[in-house]
Amino acid sequence: MLNVPDKRLALQAYEKVLDLILSGQARPGDLLNERRIAEMLDMSRTPIRDALLMLEGEGLLVRQGKRGLQIKQMRIEDFMDALQIRLLLEPAVSRMAAGKVAAAPLDELAETLESLLSHAAEGPADREQVRSIDDRLHGLISDAAGNAQLSSIIRTLRRQTQIFDLRSLPERFHDTCREHLAIIAAVRGGDAEEAAAAMTRHLEQVRASIIARLTRS
C-alpha cells in the first residue's frame, strides 16, 4: 500500500497524465511510454507507473503485452453503452444531491456559465475551461449524493465518454451551458425531481447530438 506522500504524488501524476489524454496531447491509440512521460512531466517514474495503473484500472488504458499501455480507442458502441449507464445513474444521483451541494461553488459555476454565454459572440470559448466546468459540476453532484462507490463509477464512465473521438461538439456549446444552468438551479433549490429531469435532458441531448453528428458524417 502506498504511503501518504507516495499516494499524493501518484494522484498528481494521474491528473497530469489524464490531462494529456483529455486535452488531446495524447490521443486514442497512442502507446504511453513510462520513461518518456516521466521526462515530459518532470516527475520520477514511480508515481507515473502508479498513475498509469490507476488509468488502466479505470479502463482508459489497455495493456498491449510487452508494448505497454495504449490509450483506449472508444468505439461508438462503447460510447453509447457508457452513456446509457450514465442515463440510469446520474439522474438518480442528481435527485439524491438536490439541496445538499454547497451554494457557493454552484453560484460560482453559474456565474461563469452566464459569462461564457454573454461573451459567446466574441469567439469560441476555451475548450479546457468548458471541460473544467463540466467536470466540476458533475463531480460536485456525484460527491454530494453521499455514495462513494456510485461517485467512482460515474467518474469512470465520464472519463470513458470524454476520450471518445467525437467528444468535442462545438455546436452544443450554448445548449450545454443552458442545460448546466438548469441542473444547477434545480440542485441548488433542492428540487429533487427537477434535478433528475434536468440531468436526463442534458444527457439525452448529448446522445442525440452524437447520433446527429454520425448521421451527417
Biotite code that builds the C-alpha atoms (Angstrom):
import biotite.structure as struc

atoms = struc.array([
    struc.Atom([0.000, 0.000, 0.000], chain_id="A", res_id=1, res_name="MET", atom_name="CA", element="C"),
    struc.Atom([1.223, 3.499, -0.869], chain_id="A", res_id=2, res_name="LEU", atom_name="CA", element="C"),
    struc.Atom([2.138, 5.818, 1.990], chain_id="A", res_id=3, res_name="ASN", atom_name="CA", element="C"),
    struc.Atom([0.611, 9.302, 2.067], chain_id="A", res_id=4, res_name="VAL", atom_name="CA", element="C"),
    struc.Atom([3.423, 11.192, 0.204], chain_id="A", res_id=5, res_name="PRO", atom_name="CA", element="C"),
    struc.Atom([3.624, 8.468, -2.460], chain_id="A", res_id=6, res_name="ASP", atom_name="CA", element="C"),
    struc.Atom([-0.155, 8.449, -2.865], chain_id="A", res_id=7, res_name="LYS", atom_name="CA", element="C"),
    struc.Atom([-0.174, 12.231, -3.230], chain_id="A", res_id=8, res_name="ARG", atom_name="CA", element="C"),
    struc.Atom([2.481, 12.073, -5.959], chain_id="A", res_id=9, res_name="LEU", atom_name="CA", element="C"),
    struc.Atom([0.613, 9.274, -7.721], chain_id="A", res_id=10, res_name="ALA", atom_name="CA", element="C"),
    struc.Atom([-2.589, 11.341, -7.715], chain_id="A", res_id=11, res_name="LEU", atom_name="CA", element="C"),
    struc.Atom([-0.708, 14.365, -9.080], chain_id="A", res_id=12, res_name="GLN", atom_name="CA", element="C"),
    struc.Atom([0.745, 12.174, -11.821], chain_id="A", res_id=13, res_name="ALA", atom_name="CA", element="C"),
    struc.Atom([-2.707, 10.733, -12.509], chain_id="A", res_id=14, res_name="TYR", atom_name="CA", element="C"),
    struc.Atom([-4.197, 14.194, -13.027], chain_id="A", res_id=15, res_name="GLU", atom_name="CA", element="C"),
    struc.Atom([-1.351, 15.238, -15.308], chain_id="A", res_id=16, res_name="LYS", atom_name="CA", element="C"),
    struc.Atom([-1.484, 12.104, -17.461], chain_id="A", res_id=17, res_name="VAL", atom_name="CA", element="C"),
    struc.Atom([-5.287, 12.332, -17.600], chain_id="A", res_id=18, res_name="LEU", atom_name="CA", element="C"),
    struc.Atom([-4.979, 15.924, -18.778], chain_id="A", res_id=19, res_name="ASP", atom_name="CA", element="C"),
    struc.Atom([-2.655, 14.809, -21.578], chain_id="A", res_id=20, res_name="LEU", atom_name="CA", element="C"),
    struc.Atom([-5.357, 12.407, -22.715], chain_id="A", res_id=21, res_name="ILE", atom_name="CA", element="C"),
    struc.Atom([-8.381, 14.679, -22.368], chain_id="A", res_id=22, res_name="LEU", atom_name="CA", element="C"),
    struc.Atom([-6.620, 17.674, -23.932], chain_id="A", res_id=23, res_name="SER", atom_name="CA", element="C"),
    struc.Atom([-5.727, 15.606, -26.995], chain_id="A", res_id=24, res_name="GLY", atom_name="CA", element="C"),
    struc.Atom([-1.961, 15.855, -26.497], chain_id="A", res_id=25, res_name="GLN", atom_name="CA", element="C"),
    struc.Atom([-2.038, 12.067, -26.230], chain_id="A", res_id=26, res_name="ALA", atom_name="CA", element="C"),
    struc.Atom([-4.674, 10.520, -28.461], chain_id="A", res_id=27, res_name="ARG", atom_name="CA", element="C"),
    struc.Atom([-6.663, 7.266, -28.529], chain_id="A", res_id=28, res_name="PRO", atom_name="CA", element="C"),
    struc.Atom([-4.457, 4.513, -29.895], chain_id="A", res_id=29, res_name="GLY", atom_name="CA", element="C"),
    struc.Atom([-1.207, 6.098, -28.666], chain_id="A", res_id=30, res_name="ASP", atom_name="CA", element="C"),
    struc.Atom([1.156, 3.945, -26.610], chain_id="A", res_id=31, res_name="LEU", atom_name="CA", element="C"),
    struc.Atom([2.237, 5.592, -23.361], chain_id="A", res_id=32, res_name="LEU", atom_name="CA", element="C"),
    struc.Atom([5.911, 5.225, -22.556], chain_id="A", res_id=33, res_name="ASN", atom_name="CA", element="C"),
    struc.Atom([6.537, 5.464, -18.823], chain_id="A", res_id=34, res_name="GLU", atom_name="CA", element="C"),
    struc.Atom([10.033, 6.935, -19.142], chain_id="A", res_id=35, res_name="ARG", atom_name="CA", element="C"),
    struc.Atom([9.030, 9.465, -21.803], chain_id="A", res_id=36, res_name="ARG", atom_name="CA", element="C"),
    struc.Atom([6.027, 10.672, -19.820], chain_id="A", res_id=37, res_name="ILE", atom_name="CA", element="C"),
    struc.Atom([8.117, 10.972, -16.667], chain_id="A", res_id=38, res_name="ALA", atom_name="CA", element="C"),
    struc.Atom([10.559, 13.207, -18.564], chain_id="A", res_id=39, res_name="GLU", atom_name="CA", element="C"),
    struc.Atom([7.752, 15.241, -20.139], chain_id="A", res_id=40, res_name="MET", atom_name="CA", element="C"),
    struc.Atom([6.058, 15.871, -16.779], chain_id="A", res_id=41, res_name="LEU", atom_name="CA", element="C"),
    struc.Atom([9.335, 16.234, -14.883], chain_id="A", res_id=42, res_name="ASP", atom_name="CA", element="C"),
    struc.Atom([8.404, 13.517, -12.416], chain_id="A", res_id=43, res_name="MET", atom_name="CA", element="C"),
    struc.Atom([10.023, 10.290, -11.307], chain_id="A", res_id=44, res_name="SER", atom_name="CA", element="C"),
    struc.Atom([8.880, 7.056, -12.917], chain_id="A", res_id=45, res_name="ARG", atom_name="CA", element="C"),
    struc.Atom([7.341, 5.542, -9.777], chain_id="A", res_id=46, res_name="THR", atom_name="CA", element="C"),
    struc.Atom([4.324, 7.906, -9.492], chain_id="A", res_id=47, res_name="PRO", atom_name="CA", element="C"),
    struc.Atom([3.914, 7.780, -13.283], chain_id="A", res_id=48, res_name="ILE", atom_name="CA", element="C"),
    struc.Atom([3.789, 3.983, -13.102], chain_id="A", res_id=49, res_name="ARG", atom_name="CA", element="C"),
    struc.Atom([1.190, 4.174, -10.330], chain_id="A", res_id=50, res_name="ASP", atom_name="CA", element="C"),
    struc.Atom([-0.845, 6.698, -12.321], chain_id="A", res_id=51, res_name="ALA", atom_name="CA", element="C"),
    struc.Atom([-0.833, 4.504, -15.430], chain_id="A", res_id=52, res_name="LEU", atom_name="CA", element="C"),
    struc.Atom([-2.023, 1.543, -13.360], chain_id="A", res_id=53, res_name="LEU", atom_name="CA", element="C"),
    struc.Atom([-4.870, 3.693, -11.996], chain_id="A", res_id=54, res_name="MET", atom_name="CA", element="C"),
    struc.Atom([-5.895, 4.703, -15.507], chain_id="A", res_id=55, res_name="LEU", atom_name="CA", element="C"),
    struc.Atom([-5.701, 1.097, -16.632], chain_id="A", res_id=56, res_name="GLU", atom_name="CA", element="C"),
    struc.Atom([-7.961, 0.140, -13.741], chain_id="A", res_id=57, res_name="GLY", atom_name="CA", element="C"),
    struc.Atom([-10.499, 2.734, -14.915], chain_id="A", res_id=58, res_name="GLU", atom_name="CA", element="C"),
    struc.Atom([-10.476, 1.239, -18.400], chain_id="A", res_id=59, res_name="GLY", atom_name="CA", element="C"),
    struc.Atom([-8.931, 4.289, -20.069], chain_id="A", res_id=60, res_name="LEU", atom_name="CA", element="C"),
    struc.Atom([-5.718, 2.425, -20.883], chain_id="A", res_id=61, res_name="LEU", atom_name="CA", element="C"),
    struc.Atom([-5.422, -1.046, -22.379], chain_id="A", res_id=62, res_name="VAL", atom_name="CA", element="C"),
    struc.Atom([-2.355, -3.249, -21.915], chain_id="A", res_id=63, res_name="ARG", atom_name="CA", element="C"),
    struc.Atom([-0.754, -4.363, -25.162], chain_id="A", res_id=64, res_name="GLN", atom_name="CA", element="C"),
    struc.Atom([1.605, -7.071, -23.913], chain_id="A", res_id=65, res_name="GLY", atom_name="CA", element="C"),
    struc.Atom([5.251, -6.027, -23.873], chain_id="A", res_id=66, res_name="LYS", atom_name="CA", element="C"),
    struc.Atom([4.420, -2.917, -25.897], chain_id="A", res_id=67, res_name="ARG", atom_name="CA", element="C"),
    struc.Atom([2.942, -1.301, -22.801], chain_id="A", res_id=68, res_name="GLY", atom_name="CA", element="C"),
    struc.Atom([-0.274, 0.609, -22.231], chain_id="A", res_id=69, res_name="LEU", atom_name="CA", element="C"),
    struc.Atom([-2.346, 2.109, -25.021], chain_id="A", res_id=70, res_name="GLN", atom_name="CA", element="C"),
    struc.Atom([-5.000, 4.811, -24.746], chain_id="A", res_id=71, res_name="ILE", atom_name="CA", element="C"),
    struc.Atom([-8.299, 3.075, -25.361], chain_id="A", res_id=72, res_name="LYS", atom_name="CA", element="C"),
    struc.Atom([-9.927, 3.722, -28.709], chain_id="A", res_id=73, res_name="GLN", atom_name="CA", element="C"),
    struc.Atom([-13.589, 4.145, -27.911], chain_id="A", res_id=74, res_name="MET", atom_name="CA", element="C"),
    struc.Atom([-15.982, 2.724, -30.473], chain_id="A", res_id=75, res_name="ARG", atom_name="CA", element="C"),
    struc.Atom([-19.382, 4.338, -30.942], chain_id="A", res_id=76, res_name="ILE", atom_name="CA", element="C"),
    struc.Atom([-20.870, 1.229, -29.293], chain_id="A", res_id=77, res_name="GLU", atom_name="CA", element="C"),
    struc.Atom([-18.639, 1.762, -26.242], chain_id="A", res_id=78, res_name="ASP", atom_name="CA", element="C"),
    struc.Atom([-19.655, 5.398, -26.038], chain_id="A", res_id=79, res_name="PHE", atom_name="CA", element="C"),
    struc.Atom([-23.367, 4.668, -26.297], chain_id="A", res_id=80, res_name="MET", atom_name="CA", element="C"),
    struc.Atom([-23.145, 1.867, -23.712], chain_id="A", res_id=81, res_name="ASP", atom_name="CA", element="C"),
    struc.Atom([-21.367, 4.162, -21.235], chain_id="A", res_id=82, res_name="ALA", atom_name="CA", element="C"),
    struc.Atom([-23.825, 6.984, -21.897], chain_id="A", res_id=83, res_name="LEU", atom_name="CA", element="C"),
    struc.Atom([-26.769, 4.646, -21.363], chain_id="A", res_id=84, res_name="GLN", atom_name="CA", element="C"),
    struc.Atom([-25.410, 3.688, -17.943], chain_id="A", res_id=85, res_name="ILE", atom_name="CA", element="C"),
    struc.Atom([-24.854, 7.361, -17.140], chain_id="A", res_id=86, res_name="ARG", atom_name="CA", element="C"),
    struc.Atom([-28.507, 7.996, -18.039], chain_id="A", res_id=87, res_name="LEU", atom_name="CA", element="C"),
    struc.Atom([-29.510, 5.385, -15.483], chain_id="A", res_id=88, res_name="LEU", atom_name="CA", element="C"),
    struc.Atom([-27.216, 6.635, -12.722], chain_id="A", res_id=89, res_name="LEU", atom_name="CA", element="C"),
    struc.Atom([-26.707, 10.394, -12.976], chain_id="A", res_id=90, res_name="GLU", atom_name="CA", element="C"),
    struc.Atom([-30.371, 11.478, -12.793], chain_id="A", res_id=91, res_name="PRO", atom_name="CA", element="C"),
    struc.Atom([-30.749, 9.340, -9.646], chain_id="A", res_id=92, res_name="ALA", atom_name="CA", element="C"),
    struc.Atom([-27.589, 10.882, -8.195], chain_id="A", res_id=93, res_name="VAL", atom_name="CA", element="C"),
    struc.Atom([-28.856, 14.373, -9.056], chain_id="A", res_id=94, res_name="SER", atom_name="CA", element="C"),
    struc.Atom([-32.077, 13.582, -7.204], chain_id="A", res_id=95, res_name="ARG", atom_name="CA", element="C"),
    struc.Atom([-30.057, 12.438, -4.175], chain_id="A", res_id=96, res_name="MET", atom_name="CA", element="C"),
    struc.Atom([-27.813, 15.520, -4.299], chain_id="A", res_id=97, res_name="ALA", atom_name="CA", element="C"),
    struc.Atom([-30.575, 18.132, -4.593], chain_id="A", res_id=98, res_name="ALA", atom_name="CA", element="C"),
    struc.Atom([-30.273, 20.622, -1.769], chain_id="A", res_id=99, res_name="GLY", atom_name="CA", element="C"),
    struc.Atom([-27.056, 19.031, -0.480], chain_id="A", res_id=100, res_name="LYS", atom_name="CA", element="C"),
    struc.Atom([-24.448, 20.828, -2.596], chain_id="A", res_id=101, res_name="VAL", atom_name="CA", element="C"),
    struc.Atom([-22.964, 23.973, -1.052], chain_id="A", res_id=102, res_name="ALA", atom_name="CA", element="C"),
    struc.Atom([-24.390, 27.114, -2.652], chain_id="A", res_id=103, res_name="ALA", atom_name="CA", element="C"),
    struc.Atom([-21.065, 28.931, -3.158], chain_id="A", res_id=104, res_name="ALA", atom_name="CA", element="C"),
    struc.Atom([-19.475, 26.584, -5.732], chain_id="A", res_id=105, res_name="PRO", atom_name="CA", element="C"),
    struc.Atom([-22.775, 26.256, -7.599], chain_id="A", res_id=106, res_name="LEU", atom_name="CA", element="C"),
    struc.Atom([-23.150, 30.042, -7.723], chain_id="A", res_id=107, res_name="ASP", atom_name="CA", element="C"),
    struc.Atom([-19.576, 30.368, -8.971], chain_id="A", res_id=108, res_name="GLU", atom_name="CA", element="C"),
    struc.Atom([-20.207, 27.860, -11.753], chain_id="A", res_id=109, res_name="LEU", atom_name="CA", element="C"),
    struc.Atom([-23.486, 29.552, -12.705], chain_id="A", res_id=110, res_name="ALA", atom_name="CA", element="C"),
    struc.Atom([-21.758, 32.930, -12.879], chain_id="A", res_id=111, res_name="GLU", atom_name="CA", element="C"),
    struc.Atom([-19.024, 31.507, -15.108], chain_id="A", res_id=112, res_name="THR", atom_name="CA", element="C"),
    struc.Atom([-21.578, 29.874, -17.412], chain_id="A", res_id=113, res_name="LEU", atom_name="CA", element="C"),
    struc.Atom([-23.566, 33.106, -17.708], chain_id="A", res_id=114, res_name="GLU", atom_name="CA", element="C"),
    struc.Atom([-20.343, 34.963, -18.529], chain_id="A", res_id=115, res_name="SER", atom_name="CA", element="C"),
    struc.Atom([-19.429, 32.427, -21.213], chain_id="A", res_id=116, res_name="LEU", atom_name="CA", element="C"),
    struc.Atom([-22.859, 32.793, -22.791], chain_id="A", res_id=117, res_name="LEU", atom_name="CA", element="C"),
    struc.Atom([-22.721, 36.591, -22.741], chain_id="A", res_id=118, res_name="SER", atom_name="CA", element="C"),
    struc.Atom([-19.311, 36.605, -24.457], chain_id="A", res_id=119, res_name="HIS", atom_name="CA", element="C"),
    struc.Atom([-20.070, 33.810, -26.929], chain_id="A", res_id=120, res_name="ALA", atom_name="CA", element="C"),
    struc.Atom([-20.264, 36.237, -29.858], chain_id="A", res_id=121, res_name="ALA", atom_name="CA", element="C"),
    struc.Atom([-16.648, 37.274, -29.277], chain_id="A", res_id=122, res_name="GLU", atom_name="CA", element="C"),
    struc.Atom([-15.331, 33.860, -30.284], chain_id="A", res_id=123, res_name="GLY", atom_name="CA", element="C"),
    struc.Atom([-15.256, 30.201, -29.229], chain_id="A", res_id=124, res_name="PRO", atom_name="CA", element="C"),
    struc.Atom([-14.912, 29.513, -25.528], chain_id="A", res_id=125, res_name="ALA", atom_name="CA", element="C"),
    struc.Atom([-11.743, 27.962, -24.193], chain_id="A", res_id=126, res_name="ASP", atom_name="CA", element="C"),
    struc.Atom([-12.210, 24.210, -24.503], chain_id="A", res_id=127, res_name="ARG", atom_name="CA", element="C"),
    struc.Atom([-10.297, 23.458, -21.311], chain_id="A", res_id=128, res_name="GLU", atom_name="CA", element="C"),
    struc.Atom([-12.452, 25.895, -19.344], chain_id="A", res_id=129, res_name="GLN", atom_name="CA", element="C"),
    struc.Atom([-15.632, 24.293, -20.661], chain_id="A", res_id=130, res_name="VAL", atom_name="CA", element="C"),
    struc.Atom([-14.336, 20.825, -19.752], chain_id="A", res_id=131, res_name="ARG", atom_name="CA", element="C"),
    struc.Atom([-13.330, 22.048, -16.287], chain_id="A", res_id=132, res_name="SER", atom_name="CA", element="C"),
    struc.Atom([-16.819, 23.422, -15.630], chain_id="A", res_id=133, res_name="ILE", atom_name="CA", element="C"),
    struc.Atom([-18.385, 20.173, -16.792], chain_id="A", res_id=134, res_name="ASP", atom_name="CA", element="C"),
    struc.Atom([-16.083, 18.130, -14.535], chain_id="A", res_id=135, res_name="ASP", atom_name="CA", element="C"),
    struc.Atom([-16.665, 20.343, -11.505], chain_id="A", res_id=136, res_name="ARG", atom_name="CA", element="C"),
    struc.Atom([-20.449, 20.355, -11.809], chain_id="A", res_id=137, res_name="LEU", atom_name="CA", element="C"),
    struc.Atom([-20.871, 16.631, -12.350], chain_id="A", res_id=138, res_name="HIS", atom_name="CA", element="C"),
    struc.Atom([-18.272, 15.956, -9.646], chain_id="A", res_id=139, res_name="GLY", atom_name="CA", element="C"),
    struc.Atom([-19.993, 18.195, -7.094], chain_id="A", res_id=140, res_name="LEU", atom_name="CA", element="C"),
    struc.Atom([-23.293, 16.450, -7.720], chain_id="A", res_id=141, res_name="ILE", atom_name="CA", element="C"),
    struc.Atom([-21.982, 12.881, -7.583], chain_id="A", res_id=142, res_name="SER", atom_name="CA", element="C"),
    struc.Atom([-19.916, 13.583, -4.452], chain_id="A", res_id=143, res_name="ASP", atom_name="CA", element="C"),
    struc.Atom([-22.870, 15.233, -2.686], chain_id="A", res_id=144, res_name="ALA", atom_name="CA", element="C"),
    struc.Atom([-25.007, 12.135, -3.155], chain_id="A", res_id=145, res_name="ALA", atom_name="CA", element="C"),
    struc.Atom([-23.037, 10.538, -0.322], chain_id="A", res_id=146, res_name="GLY", atom_name="CA", element="C"),
    struc.Atom([-22.240, 7.227, -2.028], chain_id="A", res_id=147, res_name="ASN", atom_name="CA", element="C"),
    struc.Atom([-18.520, 6.940, -2.733], chain_id="A", res_id=148, res_name="ALA", atom_name="CA", element="C"),
    struc.Atom([-18.814, 3.795, -4.853], chain_id="A", res_id=149, res_name="GLN", atom_name="CA", element="C"),
    struc.Atom([-21.522, 5.316, -7.024], chain_id="A", res_id=150, res_name="LEU", atom_name="CA", element="C"),
    struc.Atom([-19.485, 8.500, -7.412], chain_id="A", res_id=151, res_name="SER", atom_name="CA", element="C"),
    struc.Atom([-16.451, 6.462, -8.503], chain_id="A", res_id=152, res_name="SER", atom_name="CA", element="C"),
    struc.Atom([-18.479, 4.523, -11.096], chain_id="A", res_id=153, res_name="ILE", atom_name="CA", element="C"),
    struc.Atom([-19.875, 7.730, -12.578], chain_id="A", res_id=154, res_name="ILE", atom_name="CA", element="C"),
    struc.Atom([-16.440, 9.331, -12.657], chain_id="A", res_id=155, res_name="ARG", atom_name="CA", element="C"),
    struc.Atom([-15.027, 6.359, -14.598], chain_id="A", res_id=156, res_name="THR", atom_name="CA", element="C"),
    struc.Atom([-17.931, 6.388, -17.050], chain_id="A", res_id=157, res_name="LEU", atom_name="CA", element="C"),
    struc.Atom([-17.483, 10.111, -17.616], chain_id="A", res_id=158, res_name="ARG", atom_name="CA", element="C"),
    struc.Atom([-13.769, 9.634, -18.322], chain_id="A", res_id=159, res_name="ARG", atom_name="CA", element="C"),
    struc.Atom([-14.588, 6.944, -20.852], chain_id="A", res_id=160, res_name="GLN", atom_name="CA", element="C"),
    struc.Atom([-17.061, 9.130, -22.723], chain_id="A", res_id=161, res_name="THR", atom_name="CA", element="C"),
    struc.Atom([-14.701, 12.125, -22.596], chain_id="A", res_id=162, res_name="GLN", atom_name="CA", element="C"),
    struc.Atom([-11.965, 10.348, -24.535], chain_id="A", res_id=163, res_name="ILE", atom_name="CA", element="C"),
    struc.Atom([-14.351, 9.356, -27.315], chain_id="A", res_id=164, res_name="PHE", atom_name="CA", element="C"),
    struc.Atom([-13.176, 10.803, -30.635], chain_id="A", res_id=165, res_name="ASP", atom_name="CA", element="C"),
    struc.Atom([-16.385, 12.828, -31.095], chain_id="A", res_id=166, res_name="LEU", atom_name="CA", element="C"),
    struc.Atom([-16.266, 14.351, -27.621], chain_id="A", res_id=167, res_name="ARG", atom_name="CA", element="C"),
    struc.Atom([-15.837, 17.873, -29.000], chain_id="A", res_id=168, res_name="SER", atom_name="CA", element="C"),
    struc.Atom([-19.212, 19.223, -30.120], chain_id="A", res_id=169, res_name="LEU", atom_name="CA", element="C"),
    struc.Atom([-18.801, 22.985, -30.570], chain_id="A", res_id=170, res_name="PRO", atom_name="CA", element="C"),
    struc.Atom([-22.364, 23.300, -31.897], chain_id="A", res_id=171, res_name="GLU", atom_name="CA", element="C"),
    struc.Atom([-23.529, 22.157, -28.442], chain_id="A", res_id=172, res_name="ARG", atom_name="CA", element="C"),
    struc.Atom([-21.838, 24.986, -26.545], chain_id="A", res_id=173, res_name="PHE", atom_name="CA", element="C"),
    struc.Atom([-24.878, 27.224, -25.939], chain_id="A", res_id=174, res_name="HIS", atom_name="CA", element="C"),
    struc.Atom([-27.229, 24.343, -25.197], chain_id="A", res_id=175, res_name="ASP", atom_name="CA", element="C"),
    struc.Atom([-24.730, 22.711, -22.840], chain_id="A", res_id=176, res_name="THR", atom_name="CA", element="C"),
    struc.Atom([-24.330, 25.947, -20.862], chain_id="A", res_id=177, res_name="CYS", atom_name="CA", element="C"),
    struc.Atom([-28.102, 26.351, -20.542], chain_id="A", res_id=178, res_name="ARG", atom_name="CA", element="C"),
    struc.Atom([-28.583, 22.696, -19.597], chain_id="A", res_id=179, res_name="GLU", atom_name="CA", element="C"),
    struc.Atom([-25.922, 23.020, -16.906], chain_id="A", res_id=180, res_name="HIS", atom_name="CA", element="C"),
    struc.Atom([-27.586, 26.172, -15.598], chain_id="A", res_id=181, res_name="LEU", atom_name="CA", element="C"),
    struc.Atom([-30.898, 24.303, -15.338], chain_id="A", res_id=182, res_name="ALA", atom_name="CA", element="C"),
    struc.Atom([-29.199, 21.487, -13.414], chain_id="A", res_id=183, res_name="ILE", atom_name="CA", element="C"),
    struc.Atom([-27.528, 23.990, -11.080], chain_id="A", res_id=184, res_name="ILE", atom_name="CA", element="C"),
    struc.Atom([-30.807, 25.803, -10.400], chain_id="A", res_id=185, res_name="ALA", atom_name="CA", element="C"),
    struc.Atom([-32.644, 22.586, -9.543], chain_id="A", res_id=186, res_name="ALA", atom_name="CA", element="C"),
    struc.Atom([-29.883, 21.154, -7.353], chain_id="A", res_id=187, res_name="VAL", atom_name="CA", element="C"),
    struc.Atom([-29.318, 24.465, -5.570], chain_id="A", res_id=188, res_name="ARG", atom_name="CA", element="C"),
    struc.Atom([-33.058, 24.885, -4.992], chain_id="A", res_id=189, res_name="GLY", atom_name="CA", element="C"),
    struc.Atom([-33.405, 21.400, -3.578], chain_id="A", res_id=190, res_name="GLY", atom_name="CA", element="C"),
    struc.Atom([-35.896, 20.325, -6.263], chain_id="A", res_id=191, res_name="ASP", atom_name="CA", element="C"),
    struc.Atom([-35.034, 16.632, -6.456], chain_id="A", res_id=192, res_name="ALA", atom_name="CA", element="C"),
    struc.Atom([-37.366, 15.672, -9.305], chain_id="A", res_id=193, res_name="GLU", atom_name="CA", element="C"),
    struc.Atom([-36.407, 18.647, -11.463], chain_id="A", res_id=194, res_name="GLU", atom_name="CA", element="C"),
    struc.Atom([-32.721, 17.964, -10.797], chain_id="A", res_id=195, res_name="ALA", atom_name="CA", element="C"),
    struc.Atom([-33.167, 14.413, -12.087], chain_id="A", res_id=196, res_name="ALA", atom_name="CA", element="C"),
    struc.Atom([-35.201, 15.619, -15.074], chain_id="A", res_id=197, res_name="ALA", atom_name="CA", element="C"),
    struc.Atom([-32.665, 18.326, -15.963], chain_id="A", res_id=198, res_name="ALA", atom_name="CA", element="C"),
    struc.Atom([-29.805, 15.818, -15.858], chain_id="A", res_id=199, res_name="MET", atom_name="CA", element="C"),
    struc.Atom([-31.803, 13.398, -18.018], chain_id="A", res_id=200, res_name="THR", atom_name="CA", element="C"),
    struc.Atom([-32.476, 16.111, -20.605], chain_id="A", res_id=201, res_name="ARG", atom_name="CA", element="C"),
    struc.Atom([-28.810, 17.057, -20.670], chain_id="A", res_id=202, res_name="HIS", atom_name="CA", element="C"),
    struc.Atom([-27.540, 13.523, -21.248], chain_id="A", res_id=203, res_name="LEU", atom_name="CA", element="C"),
    struc.Atom([-30.257, 12.745, -23.796], chain_id="A", res_id=204, res_name="GLU", atom_name="CA", element="C"),
    struc.Atom([-29.246, 15.837, -25.762], chain_id="A", res_id=205, res_name="GLN", atom_name="CA", element="C"),
    struc.Atom([-25.599, 14.738, -25.699], chain_id="A", res_id=206, res_name="VAL", atom_name="CA", element="C"),
    struc.Atom([-26.656, 11.364, -27.114], chain_id="A", res_id=207, res_name="ARG", atom_name="CA", element="C"),
    struc.Atom([-28.853, 12.972, -29.769], chain_id="A", res_id=208, res_name="ALA", atom_name="CA", element="C"),
    struc.Atom([-26.023, 15.286, -30.855], chain_id="A", res_id=209, res_name="SER", atom_name="CA", element="C"),
    struc.Atom([-23.595, 12.397, -31.234], chain_id="A", res_id=210, res_name="ILE", atom_name="CA", element="C"),
    struc.Atom([-26.124, 10.456, -33.314], chain_id="A", res_id=211, res_name="ILE", atom_name="CA", element="C"),
    struc.Atom([-26.767, 13.528, -35.474], chain_id="A", res_id=212, res_name="ALA", atom_name="CA", element="C"),
    struc.Atom([-23.023, 14.057, -35.989], chain_id="A", res_id=213, res_name="ARG", atom_name="CA", element="C"),
    struc.Atom([-22.551, 10.437, -37.047], chain_id="A", res_id=214, res_name="LEU", atom_name="CA", element="C"),
    struc.Atom([-25.549, 10.602, -39.382], chain_id="A", res_id=215, res_name="THR", atom_name="CA", element="C"),
    struc.Atom([-24.100, 13.635, -41.149], chain_id="A", res_id=216, res_name="ARG", atom_name="CA", element="C"),
    struc.Atom([-20.585, 12.133, -41.496], chain_id="A", res_id=217, res_name="SER", atom_name="CA", element="C"),
])
